[in-house]
Amino acid sequence: MPKEYCLIVRAAGKQLDLLRGEASRIAKGTNVDWWIDRAEVGTRFCFEDTKAKESFALACDNFGIPFRDG
């Protein structure tokens, strides 16, 4: 899957659990699949389309969790 649909976040513990829930909700709402991979620094959240990725980036911003394209 292209990496342009992925974000790498730096979160752990409850923050990571919160993001997993958000990713699931966003993917279900946009009817796409998503998955998580380990990244060199952080966790990579990947989606099947750019709309879901953008929604997830907005959620990260709202929670104050740093992220970057990945």
mmCIF file of the N, C-alpha and C atoms, coordinates in Angstrom:
data_MODEL
# 
_entry.id   MODEL 
# 
loop_
_atom_site.group_PDB 
_atom_site.id 
_atom_site.type_symbol 
_atom_site.label_atom_id 
_atom_site.label_alt_id 
_atom_site.label_comp_id 
_atom_site.label_asym_id 
_atom_site.label_entity_id 
_atom_site.label_seq_id 
_atom_site.pdbx_PDB_ins_code 
_atom_site.Cartn_x 
_atom_site.Cartn_y 
_atom_site.Cartn_z 
_atom_site.occupancy 
_atom_site.B_iso_or_equiv 
_atom_site.pdbx_formal_charge 
_atom_site.auth_seq_id 
_atom_site.auth_comp_id 
_atom_site.auth_asym_id 
_atom_site.auth_atom_id 
_atom_site.pdbx_PDB_model_num 
ATOM 1   N N  . MET A 1 1  ? 0.846   -1.180 0.000  1.00 0.00 ? 1  MET A N  1 
ATOM 2   C CA . MET A 1 1  ? 0.000   0.000  0.000  1.00 0.00 ? 1  MET A CA 1 
ATOM 3   C C  . MET A 1 1  ? 0.890   1.241  0.000  1.00 0.00 ? 1  MET A C  1 
ATOM 4   N N  . PRO A 1 2  ? 0.514   2.253  -0.764 1.00 0.00 ? 2  PRO A N  1 
ATOM 5   C CA . PRO A 1 2  ? 1.336   3.469  -0.831 1.00 0.00 ? 2  PRO A CA 1 
ATOM 6   C C  . PRO A 1 2  ? 1.469   4.146  0.526  1.00 0.00 ? 2  PRO A C  1 
ATOM 7   N N  . LYS A 1 3  ? 2.656   4.661  0.785  1.00 0.00 ? 3  LYS A N  1 
ATOM 8   C CA . LYS A 1 3  ? 2.890   5.324  2.071  1.00 0.00 ? 3  LYS A CA 1 
ATOM 9   C C  . LYS A 1 3  ? 2.236   6.695  2.145  1.00 0.00 ? 3  LYS A C  1 
ATOM 10  N N  . GLU A 1 4  ? 1.706   7.218  1.029  1.00 0.00 ? 4  GLU A N  1 
ATOM 11  C CA . GLU A 1 4  ? 1.038   8.514  1.124  1.00 0.00 ? 4  GLU A CA 1 
ATOM 12  C C  . GLU A 1 4  ? -0.266  8.414  1.901  1.00 0.00 ? 4  GLU A C  1 
ATOM 13  N N  . TYR A 1 5  ? -0.720  7.218  2.193  1.00 0.00 ? 5  TYR A N  1 
ATOM 14  C CA . TYR A 1 5  ? -1.915  7.018  2.996  1.00 0.00 ? 5  TYR A CA 1 
ATOM 15  C C  . TYR A 1 5  ? -1.573  6.661  4.440  1.00 0.00 ? 5  TYR A C  1 
ATOM 16  N N  . CYS A 1 6  ? -0.330  6.894  4.860  1.00 0.00 ? 6  CYS A N  1 
ATOM 17  C CA . CYS A 1 6  ? 0.118   6.533  6.204  1.00 0.00 ? 6  CYS A CA 1 
ATOM 18  C C  . CYS A 1 6  ? 0.623   7.753  6.972  1.00 0.00 ? 6  CYS A C  1 
ATOM 19  N N  . LEU A 1 7  ? 0.448   7.694  8.281  1.00 0.00 ? 7  LEU A N  1 
ATOM 20  C CA . LEU A 1 7  ? 0.995   8.689  9.200  1.00 0.00 ? 7  LEU A CA 1 
ATOM 21  C C  . LEU A 1 7  ? 1.757   7.966  10.291 1.00 0.00 ? 7  LEU A C  1 
ATOM 22  N N  . ILE A 1 8  ? 2.875   8.535  10.696 1.00 0.00 ? 8  ILE A N  1 
ATOM 23  C CA . ILE A 1 8  ? 3.633   7.991  11.820 1.00 0.00 ? 8  ILE A CA 1 
ATOM 24  C C  . ILE A 1 8  ? 3.378   8.894  13.020 1.00 0.00 ? 8  ILE A C  1 
ATOM 25  N N  . VAL A 1 9  ? 2.882   8.277  14.092 1.00 0.00 ? 9  VAL A N  1 
ATOM 26  C CA . VAL A 1 9  ? 2.577   9.035  15.309 1.00 0.00 ? 9  VAL A CA 1 
ATOM 27  C C  . VAL A 1 9  ? 3.534   8.631  16.415 1.00 0.00 ? 9  VAL A C  1 
ATOM 28  N N  . ARG A 1 10 ? 3.780   9.564  17.307 1.00 0.00 ? 10 ARG A N  1 
ATOM 29  C CA . ARG A 1 10 ? 4.613   9.290  18.488 1.00 0.00 ? 10 ARG A CA 1 
ATOM 30  C C  . ARG A 1 10 ? 3.702   9.305  19.698 1.00 0.00 ? 10 ARG A C  1 
ATOM 31  N N  . ALA A 1 11 ? 3.200   8.128  20.021 1.00 0.00 ? 11 ALA A N  1 
ATOM 32  C CA . ALA A 1 11 ? 2.291   7.977  21.151 1.00 0.00 ? 11 ALA A CA 1 
ATOM 33  C C  . ALA A 1 11 ? 2.519   6.608  21.773 1.00 0.00 ? 11 ALA A C  1 
ATOM 34  N N  . ALA A 1 12 ? 2.133   6.485  23.031 1.00 0.00 ? 12 ALA A N  1 
ATOM 35  C CA . ALA A 1 12 ? 2.260   5.203  23.729 1.00 0.00 ? 12 ALA A CA 1 
ATOM 36  C C  . ALA A 1 12 ? 1.134   5.083  24.743 1.00 0.00 ? 12 ALA A C  1 
ATOM 37  N N  . GLY A 1 13 ? 0.922   3.891  25.214 1.00 0.00 ? 13 GLY A N  1 
ATOM 38  C CA . GLY A 1 13 ? -0.049  3.656  26.277 1.00 0.00 ? 13 GLY A CA 1 
ATOM 39  C C  . GLY A 1 13 ? -1.454  4.067  25.908 1.00 0.00 ? 13 GLY A C  1 
ATOM 40  N N  . LYS A 1 14 ? -2.070  4.865  26.778 1.00 0.00 ? 14 LYS A N  1 
ATOM 41  C CA . LYS A 1 14 ? -3.461  5.263  26.589 1.00 0.00 ? 14 LYS A CA 1 
ATOM 42  C C  . LYS A 1 14 ? -3.655  6.123  25.347 1.00 0.00 ? 14 LYS A C  1 
ATOM 43  N N  . GLN A 1 15 ? -2.647  6.933  25.014 1.00 0.00 ? 15 GLN A N  1 
ATOM 44  C CA . GLN A 1 15 ? -2.749  7.741  23.803 1.00 0.00 ? 15 GLN A CA 1 
ATOM 45  C C  . GLN A 1 15 ? -2.823  6.840  22.572 1.00 0.00 ? 15 GLN A C  1 
ATOM 46  N N  . LEU A 1 16 ? -2.010  5.800  22.548 1.00 0.00 ? 16 LEU A N  1 
ATOM 47  C CA . LEU A 1 16 ? -2.016  4.875  21.417 1.00 0.00 ? 16 LEU A CA 1 
ATOM 48  C C  . LEU A 1 16 ? -3.356  4.147  21.342 1.00 0.00 ? 16 LEU A C  1 
ATOM 49  N N  . ASP A 1 17 ? -3.902  3.750  22.477 1.00 0.00 ? 17 ASP A N  1 
ATOM 50  C CA . ASP A 1 17 ? -5.218  3.116  22.505 1.00 0.00 ? 17 ASP A CA 1 
ATOM 51  C C  . ASP A 1 17 ? -6.290  4.065  21.972 1.00 0.00 ? 17 ASP A C  1 
ATOM 52  N N  . LEU A 1 18 ? -6.207  5.323  22.376 1.00 0.00 ? 18 LEU A N  1 
ATOM 53  C CA . LEU A 1 18 ? -7.143  6.337  21.903 1.00 0.00 ? 18 LEU A CA 1 
ATOM 54  C C  . LEU A 1 18 ? -7.067  6.468  20.381 1.00 0.00 ? 18 LEU A C  1 
ATOM 55  N N  . LEU A 1 19 ? -5.848  6.492  19.847 1.00 0.00 ? 19 LEU A N  1 
ATOM 56  C CA . LEU A 1 19 ? -5.673  6.623  18.403 1.00 0.00 ? 19 LEU A CA 1 
ATOM 57  C C  . LEU A 1 19 ? -6.173  5.394  17.655 1.00 0.00 ? 19 LEU A C  1 
ATOM 58  N N  . ARG A 1 20 ? -5.987  4.221  18.230 1.00 0.00 ? 20 ARG A N  1 
ATOM 59  C CA . ARG A 1 20 ? -6.515  3.007  17.595 1.00 0.00 ? 20 ARG A CA 1 
ATOM 60  C C  . ARG A 1 20 ? -8.041  3.097  17.475 1.00 0.00 ? 20 ARG A C  1 
ATOM 61  N N  . GLY A 1 21 ? -8.682  3.559  18.528 1.00 0.00 ? 21 GLY A N  1 
ATOM 62  C CA . GLY A 1 21 ? -10.133 3.728  18.494 1.00 0.00 ? 21 GLY A CA 1 
ATOM 63  C C  . GLY A 1 21 ? -10.565 4.731  17.445 1.00 0.00 ? 21 GLY A C  1 
ATOM 64  N N  . GLU A 1 22 ? -9.843  5.845  17.360 1.00 0.00 ? 22 GLU A N  1 
ATOM 65  C CA . GLU A 1 22 ? -10.151 6.864  16.355 1.00 0.00 ? 22 GLU A CA 1 
ATOM 66  C C  . GLU A 1 22 ? -9.946  6.323  14.943 1.00 0.00 ? 22 GLU A C  1 
ATOM 67  N N  . ALA A 1 23 ? -8.854  5.600  14.732 1.00 0.00 ? 23 ALA A N  1 
ATOM 68  C CA . ALA A 1 23 ? -8.586  5.029  13.409 1.00 0.00 ? 23 ALA A CA 1 
ATOM 69  C C  . ALA A 1 23 ? -9.703  4.074  13.007 1.00 0.00 ? 23 ALA A C  1 
ATOM 70  N N  . SER A 1 24 ? -10.145 3.266  13.941 1.00 0.00 ? 24 SER A N  1 
ATOM 71  C CA . SER A 1 24 ? -11.225 2.315  13.666 1.00 0.00 ? 24 SER A CA 1 
ATOM 72  C C  . SER A 1 24 ? -12.519 3.050  13.322 1.00 0.00 ? 24 SER A C  1 
ATOM 73  N N  . ARG A 1 25 ? -12.839 4.066  14.096 1.00 0.00 ? 25 ARG A N  1 
ATOM 74  C CA . ARG A 1 25 ? -14.055 4.842  13.857 1.00 0.00 ? 25 ARG A CA 1 
ATOM 75  C C  . ARG A 1 25 ? -14.014 5.534  12.499 1.00 0.00 ? 25 ARG A C  1 
ATOM 76  N N  . ILE A 1 26 ? -12.872 6.142  12.174 1.00 0.00 ? 26 ILE A N  1 
ATOM 77  C CA . ILE A 1 26 ? -12.715 6.851  10.901 1.00 0.00 ? 26 ILE A CA 1 
ATOM 78  C C  . ILE A 1 26 ? -12.813 5.873  9.731  1.00 0.00 ? 26 ILE A C  1 
ATOM 79  N N  . ALA A 1 27 ? -12.126 4.746  9.845  1.00 0.00 ? 27 ALA A N  1 
ATOM 80  C CA . ALA A 1 27 ? -12.143 3.756  8.761  1.00 0.00 ? 27 ALA A CA 1 
ATOM 81  C C  . ALA A 1 27 ? -13.556 3.219  8.548  1.00 0.00 ? 27 ALA A C  1 
ATOM 82  N N  . LYS A 1 28 ? -14.262 2.956  9.632  1.00 0.00 ? 28 LYS A N  1 
ATOM 83  C CA . LYS A 1 28 ? -15.630 2.449  9.520  1.00 0.00 ? 28 LYS A CA 1 
ATOM 84  C C  . LYS A 1 28 ? -16.528 3.500  8.875  1.00 0.00 ? 28 LYS A C  1 
ATOM 85  N N  . GLY A 1 29 ? -16.340 4.747  9.253  1.00 0.00 ? 29 GLY A N  1 
ATOM 86  C CA . GLY A 1 29 ? -17.152 5.842  8.712  1.00 0.00 ? 29 GLY A CA 1 
ATOM 87  C C  . GLY A 1 29 ? -16.918 6.103  7.237  1.00 0.00 ? 29 GLY A C  1 
ATOM 88  N N  . THR A 1 30 ? -15.707 5.838  6.772  1.00 0.00 ? 30 THR A N  1 
ATOM 89  C CA . THR A 1 30 ? -15.387 6.048  5.355  1.00 0.00 ? 30 THR A CA 1 
ATOM 90  C C  . THR A 1 30 ? -15.386 4.745  4.565  1.00 0.00 ? 30 THR A C  1 
ATOM 91  N N  . ASN A 1 31 ? -15.722 3.642  5.243  1.00 0.00 ? 31 ASN A N  1 
ATOM 92  C CA . ASN A 1 31 ? -15.825 2.320  4.619  1.00 0.00 ? 31 ASN A CA 1 
ATOM 93  C C  . ASN A 1 31 ? -14.517 1.882  3.953  1.00 0.00 ? 31 ASN A C  1 
ATOM 94  N N  . VAL A 1 32 ? -13.413 2.059  4.689  1.00 0.00 ? 32 VAL A N  1 
ATOM 95  C CA . VAL A 1 32 ? -12.101 1.610  4.205  1.00 0.00 ? 32 VAL A CA 1 
ATOM 96  C C  . VAL A 1 32 ? -11.433 0.760  5.286  1.00 0.00 ? 32 VAL A C  1 
ATOM 97  N N  . ASP A 1 33 ? -10.382 0.076  4.899  1.00 0.00 ? 33 ASP A N  1 
ATOM 98  C CA . ASP A 1 33 ? -9.614  -0.730 5.841  1.00 0.00 ? 33 ASP A CA 1 
ATOM 99  C C  . ASP A 1 33 ? -8.451  0.103  6.379  1.00 0.00 ? 33 ASP A C  1 
ATOM 100 N N  . TRP A 1 34 ? -7.923  -0.308 7.509  1.00 0.00 ? 34 TRP A N  1 
ATOM 101 C CA . TRP A 1 34 ? -6.761  0.361  8.106  1.00 0.00 ? 34 TRP A CA 1 
ATOM 102 C C  . TRP A 1 34 ? -5.925  -0.675 8.820  1.00 0.00 ? 34 TRP A C  1 
ATOM 103 N N  . TRP A 1 35 ? -4.661  -0.325 9.108  1.00 0.00 ? 35 TRP A N  1 
ATOM 104 C CA . TRP A 1 35 ? -3.764  -1.220 9.836  1.00 0.00 ? 35 TRP A CA 1 
ATOM 105 C C  . TRP A 1 35 ? -2.661  -0.415 10.485 1.00 0.00 ? 35 TRP A C  1 
ATOM 106 N N  . ILE A 1 36 ? -1.964  -1.077 11.386 1.00 0.00 ? 36 ILE A N  1 
ATOM 107 C CA . ILE A 1 36 ? -0.867  -0.450 12.133 1.00 0.00 ? 36 ILE A CA 1 
ATOM 108 C C  . ILE A 1 36 ? 0.397   -1.244 11.890 1.00 0.00 ? 36 ILE A C  1 
ATOM 109 N N  . ASP A 1 37 ? 1.509   -0.541 11.691 1.00 0.00 ? 37 ASP A N  1 
ATOM 110 C CA . ASP A 1 37 ? 2.835   -1.138 11.581 1.00 0.00 ? 37 ASP A CA 1 
ATOM 111 C C  . ASP A 1 37 ? 3.769   -0.402 12.528 1.00 0.00 ? 37 ASP A C  1 
ATOM 112 N N  . ARG A 1 38 ? 4.801   -1.087 12.938 1.00 0.00 ? 38 ARG A N  1 
ATOM 113 C CA . ARG A 1 38 ? 5.842   -0.407 13.719 1.00 0.00 ? 38 ARG A CA 1 
ATOM 114 C C  . ARG A 1 38 ? 6.693   0.424  12.771 1.00 0.00 ? 38 ARG A C  1 
ATOM 115 N N  . ALA A 1 39 ? 7.050   1.589  13.215 1.00 0.00 ? 39 ALA A N  1 
ATOM 116 C CA . ALA A 1 39 ? 7.944   2.459  12.455 1.00 0.00 ? 39 ALA A CA 1 
ATOM 117 C C  . ALA A 1 39 ? 9.251   2.568  13.237 1.00 0.00 ? 39 ALA A C  1 
ATOM 118 N N  . GLU A 1 40 ? 10.266  3.112  12.590 1.00 0.00 ? 40 GLU A N  1 
ATOM 119 C CA . GLU A 1 40 ? 11.558  3.278  13.260 1.00 0.00 ? 40 GLU A CA 1 
ATOM 120 C C  . GLU A 1 40 ? 11.401  4.086  14.541 1.00 0.00 ? 40 GLU A C  1 
ATOM 121 N N  . VAL A 1 41 ? 10.638  5.157  14.451 1.00 0.00 ? 41 VAL A N  1 
ATOM 122 C CA . VAL A 1 41 ? 10.333  5.981  15.630 1.00 0.00 ? 41 VAL A CA 1 
ATOM 123 C C  . VAL A 1 41 ? 8.829   6.225  15.630 1.00 0.00 ? 41 VAL A C  1 
ATOM 124 N N  . GLY A 1 42 ? 8.100   5.490  16.436 1.00 0.00 ? 42 GLY A N  1 
ATOM 125 C CA . GLY A 1 42 ? 6.658   5.672  16.517 1.00 0.00 ? 42 GLY A CA 1 
ATOM 126 C C  . GLY A 1 42 ? 5.893   4.503  15.930 1.00 0.00 ? 42 GLY A C  1 
ATOM 127 N N  . THR A 1 43 ? 4.624   4.770  15.650 1.00 0.00 ? 43 THR A N  1 
ATOM 128 C CA . THR A 1 43 ? 3.713   3.767  15.102 1.00 0.00 ? 43 THR A CA 1 
ATOM 129 C C  . THR A 1 43 ? 3.110   4.306  13.818 1.00 0.00 ? 43 THR A C  1 
ATOM 130 N N  . ARG A 1 44 ? 3.088   3.471  12.779 1.00 0.00 ? 44 ARG A N  1 
ATOM 131 C CA . ARG A 1 44 ? 2.554   3.875  11.475 1.00 0.00 ? 44 ARG A CA 1 
ATOM 132 C C  . ARG A 1 44 ? 1.092   3.426  11.376 1.00 0.00 ? 44 ARG A C  1 
ATOM 133 N N  . PHE A 1 45 ? 0.209   4.390  11.173 1.00 0.00 ? 45 PHE A N  1 
ATOM 134 C CA . PHE A 1 45 ? -1.207  4.123  10.929 1.00 0.00 ? 45 PHE A CA 1 
ATOM 135 C C  . PHE A 1 45 ? -1.453  4.308  9.442  1.00 0.00 ? 45 PHE A C  1 
ATOM 136 N N  . CYS A 1 46 ? -1.968  3.276  8.784  1.00 0.00 ? 46 CYS A N  1 
ATOM 137 C CA . CYS A 1 46 ? -2.201  3.331  7.341  1.00 0.00 ? 46 CYS A CA 1 
ATOM 138 C C  . CYS A 1 46 ? -3.675  3.118  7.033  1.00 0.00 ? 46 CYS A C  1 
ATOM 139 N N  . PHE A 1 47 ? -4.128  3.812  6.010  1.00 0.00 ? 47 PHE A N  1 
ATOM 140 C CA . PHE A 1 47 ? -5.514  3.748  5.569  1.00 0.00 ? 47 PHE A CA 1 
ATOM 141 C C  . PHE A 1 47 ? -5.541  3.474  4.071  1.00 0.00 ? 47 PHE A C  1 
ATOM 142 N N  . GLU A 1 48 ? -6.700  3.072  3.561  1.00 0.00 ? 48 GLU A N  1 
ATOM 143 C CA . GLU A 1 48 ? -6.824  2.759  2.141  1.00 0.00 ? 48 GLU A CA 1 
ATOM 144 C C  . GLU A 1 48 ? -7.062  3.990  1.267  1.00 0.00 ? 48 GLU A C  1 
ATOM 145 N N  . ASP A 1 49 ? -7.342  5.140  1.855  1.00 0.00 ? 49 ASP A N  1 
ATOM 146 C CA . ASP A 1 49 ? -7.515  6.336  1.037  1.00 0.00 ? 49 ASP A CA 1 
ATOM 147 C C  . ASP A 1 49 ? -7.073  7.593  1.775  1.00 0.00 ? 49 ASP A C  1 
ATOM 148 N N  . THR A 1 50 ? -6.921  8.637  1.020  1.00 0.00 ? 50 THR A N  1 
ATOM 149 C CA . THR A 1 50 ? -6.392  9.877  1.568  1.00 0.00 ? 50 THR A CA 1 
ATOM 150 C C  . THR A 1 50 ? -7.404  10.589 2.471  1.00 0.00 ? 50 THR A C  1 
ATOM 151 N N  . LYS A 1 51 ? -8.707  10.435 2.198  1.00 0.00 ? 51 LYS A N  1 
ATOM 152 C CA . LYS A 1 51 ? -9.720  11.092 3.036  1.00 0.00 ? 51 LYS A CA 1 
ATOM 153 C C  . LYS A 1 51 ? -9.643  10.581 4.475  1.00 0.00 ? 51 LYS A C  1 
ATOM 154 N N  . ALA A 1 52 ? -9.506  9.287  4.637  1.00 0.00 ? 52 ALA A N  1 
ATOM 155 C CA . ALA A 1 52 ? -9.394  8.712  5.978  1.00 0.00 ? 52 ALA A CA 1 
ATOM 156 C C  . ALA A 1 52 ? -8.110  9.175  6.654  1.00 0.00 ? 52 ALA A C  1 
ATOM 157 N N  . LYS A 1 53 ? -7.023  9.232  5.896  1.00 0.00 ? 53 LYS A N  1 
ATOM 158 C CA . LYS A 1 53 ? -5.743  9.692  6.447  1.00 0.00 ? 53 LYS A CA 1 
ATOM 159 C C  . LYS A 1 53 ? -5.858  11.135 6.941  1.00 0.00 ? 53 LYS A C  1 
ATOM 160 N N  . GLU A 1 54 ? -6.501  11.982 6.154  1.00 0.00 ? 54 GLU A N  1 
ATOM 161 C CA . GLU A 1 54 ? -6.658  13.386 6.531  1.00 0.00 ? 54 GLU A CA 1 
ATOM 162 C C  . GLU A 1 54 ? -7.531  13.530 7.783  1.00 0.00 ? 54 GLU A C  1 
ATOM 163 N N  . SER A 1 55 ? -8.565  12.724 7.895  1.00 0.00 ? 55 SER A N  1 
ATOM 164 C CA . SER A 1 55 ? -9.418  12.749 9.087  1.00 0.00 ? 55 SER A CA 1 
ATOM 165 C C  . SER A 1 55 ? -8.627  12.310 10.309 1.00 0.00 ? 55 SER A C  1 
ATOM 166 N N  . PHE A 1 56 ? -7.772  11.299 10.135 1.00 0.00 ? 56 PHE A N  1 
ATOM 167 C CA . PHE A 1 56 ? -6.955  10.819 11.241 1.00 0.00 ? 56 PHE A CA 1 
ATOM 168 C C  . PHE A 1 56 ? -5.932  11.881 11.658 1.00 0.00 ? 56 PHE A C  1 
ATOM 169 N N  . ALA A 1 57 ? -5.356  12.576 10.691 1.00 0.00 ? 57 ALA A N  1 
ATOM 170 C CA . ALA A 1 57 ? -4.414  13.657 11.004 1.00 0.00 ? 57 ALA A CA 1 
ATOM 171 C C  . ALA A 1 57 ? -5.102  14.752 11.813 1.00 0.00 ? 57 ALA A C  1 
ATOM 172 N N  . LEU A 1 58 ? -6.336  15.071 11.470 1.00 0.00 ? 58 LEU A N  1 
ATOM 173 C CA . LEU A 1 58 ? -7.098  16.070 12.208 1.00 0.00 ? 58 LEU A CA 1 
ATOM 174 C C  . LEU A 1 58 ? -7.347  15.599 13.642 1.00 0.00 ? 58 LEU A C  1 
ATOM 175 N N  . ALA A 1 59 ? -7.660  14.307 13.806 1.00 0.00 ? 59 ALA A N  1 
ATOM 176 C CA . ALA A 1 59 ? -7.859  13.749 15.147 1.00 0.00 ? 59 ALA A CA 1 
ATOM 177 C C  . ALA A 1 59 ? -6.571  13.855 15.962 1.00 0.00 ? 59 ALA A C  1 
ATOM 178 N N  . CYS A 1 60 ? -5.433  13.540 15.357 1.00 0.00 ? 60 CYS A N  1 
ATOM 179 C CA . CYS A 1 60 ? -4.145  13.661 16.054 1.00 0.00 ? 60 CYS A CA 1 
ATOM 180 C C  . CYS A 1 60 ? -3.916  15.104 16.499 1.00 0.00 ? 60 CYS A C  1 
ATOM 181 N N  . ASP A 1 61 ? -4.200  16.060 15.610 1.00 0.00 ? 61 ASP A N  1 
ATOM 182 C CA . ASP A 1 61 ? -4.073  17.478 15.952 1.00 0.00 ? 61 ASP A CA 1 
ATOM 183 C C  . ASP A 1 61 ? -4.958  17.830 17.141 1.00 0.00 ? 61 ASP A C  1 
ATOM 184 N N  . ASN A 1 62 ? -6.193  17.372 17.100 1.00 0.00 ? 62 ASN A N  1 
ATOM 185 C CA . ASN A 1 62 ? -7.148  17.675 18.176 1.00 0.00 ? 62 ASN A CA 1 
ATOM 186 C C  . ASN A 1 62 ? -6.686  17.115 19.522 1.00 0.00 ? 62 ASN A C  1 
ATOM 187 N N  . PHE A 1 63 ? -6.018  15.960 19.508 1.00 0.00 ? 63 PHE A N  1 
ATOM 188 C CA . PHE A 1 63 ? -5.529  15.342 20.745 1.00 0.00 ? 63 PHE A CA 1 
ATOM 189 C C  . PHE A 1 63 ? -4.135  15.858 21.125 1.00 0.00 ? 63 PHE A C  1 
ATOM 190 N N  . GLY A 1 64 ? -3.519  16.660 20.266 1.00 0.00 ? 64 GLY A N  1 
ATOM 191 C CA . GLY A 1 64 ? -2.188  17.179 20.549 1.00 0.00 ? 64 GLY A CA 1 
ATOM 192 C C  . GLY A 1 64 ? -1.101  16.131 20.433 1.00 0.00 ? 64 GLY A C  1 
ATOM 193 N N  . ILE A 1 65 ? -1.309  15.142 19.573 1.00 0.00 ? 65 ILE A N  1 
ATOM 194 C CA . ILE A 1 65 ? -0.340  14.062 19.395 1.00 0.00 ? 65 ILE A CA 1 
ATOM 195 C C  . ILE A 1 65 ? 0.464   14.324 18.128 1.00 0.00 ? 65 ILE A C  1 
ATOM 196 N N  . PRO A 1 66 ? 1.800   14.393 18.246 1.00 0.00 ? 66 PRO A N  1 
ATOM 197 C CA . PRO A 1 66 ? 2.633   14.673 17.081 1.00 0.00 ? 66 PRO A CA 1 
ATOM 198 C C  . PRO A 1 66 ? 2.595   13.543 16.055 1.00 0.00 ? 66 PRO A C  1 
ATOM 199 N N  . PHE A 1 67 ? 2.648   13.923 14.775 1.00 0.00 ? 67 PHE A N  1 
ATOM 200 C CA . PHE A 1 67 ? 2.651   12.950 13.691 1.00 0.00 ? 67 PHE A CA 1 
ATOM 201 C C  . PHE A 1 67 ? 3.393   13.521 12.497 1.00 0.00 ? 67 PHE A C  1 
ATOM 202 N N  . ARG A 1 68 ? 3.721   12.630 11.575 1.00 0.00 ? 68 ARG A N  1 
ATOM 203 C CA . ARG A 1 68 ? 4.328   13.050 10.313 1.00 0.00 ? 68 ARG A CA 1 
ATOM 204 C C  . ARG A 1 68 ? 3.914   12.051 9.251  1.00 0.00 ? 68 ARG A C  1 
ATOM 205 N N  . ASP A 1 69 ? 4.062   12.444 7.980  1.00 0.00 ? 69 ASP A N  1 
ATOM 206 C CA . ASP A 1 69 ? 3.762   11.515 6.891  1.00 0.00 ? 69 ASP A CA 1 
ATOM 207 C C  . ASP A 1 69 ? 4.705   10.344 6.967  1.00 0.00 ? 69 ASP A C  1 
ATOM 208 N N  . GLY A 1 70 ? 4.183   9.204  6.596  1.00 0.00 ? 70 GLY A N  1 
ATOM 209 C CA . GLY A 1 70 ? 5.065   8.051  6.685  1.00 0.00 ? 70 GLY A CA 1 
ATOM 210 C C  . GLY A 1 70 ? 4.615   6.900  5.910  1.00 0.00 ? 70 GLY A C  1 
# 
